[in-house]
Amino acid sequence: MMGGADVTVQNTKDGATIRMRAKSKDQVQHVQHMAQMMKSCMSGEQR
């Protein structure tokens, strides 16, 4: 999905907030899936 989302990063006092917004309606599910994968990776969750 190269270029399928607008991504912003905002630094916070305890880390960062990442926002990903799909550029088109047909990319929404893919962006949501990628966000869940990032969450799992960064938190050490087992899938």
C-alpha positions in Angstrom: 0.0 0.0 0.0 2.6 2.5 -0.9 1.1 5.9 -0.6 -2.4 4.6 0.3 -2.5 6.6 3.6 -1.8 10.1 4.9 0.3 9.6 8.1 1.0 12.2 10.8 3.1 11.8 13.9 2.7 14.0 16.9 5.3 13.8 19.7 3.9 13.7 23.2 5.6 13.9 26.6 5.5 10.1 27.0 5.9 9.0 23.4 4.1 9.8 20.1 0.7 9.6 18.5 0.5 8.2 15.0 -2.5 8.9 12.8 -3.1 7.0 9.6 -6.0 8.1 7.3 -6.8 6.2 4.2 -6.7 8.3 1.0 -9.6 6.3 -0.5 -12.5 4.3 0.9 -11.2 1.1 -0.6 -8.0 1.5 1.5 -9.7 1.9 4.8 -9.6 -1.8 5.8 -6.0 -2.1 4.8 -5.0 0.9 6.8 -6.9 -0.5 9.8 -5.2 -3.8 9.4 -1.8 -2.2 9.2 -2.5 -0.1 12.4 -3.4 -3.3 14.3 -0.2 -5.0 13.1 1.8 -1.9 14.3 0.1 -2.1 17.6 0.9 -5.8 18.0 4.5 -5.3 17.0 5.1 -2.4 19.3 3.3 -3.8 22.4 4.8 -7.3 22.1 1.3 -8.9 21.8 1.2 -12.4 20.4 -1.1 -12.9 17.4 
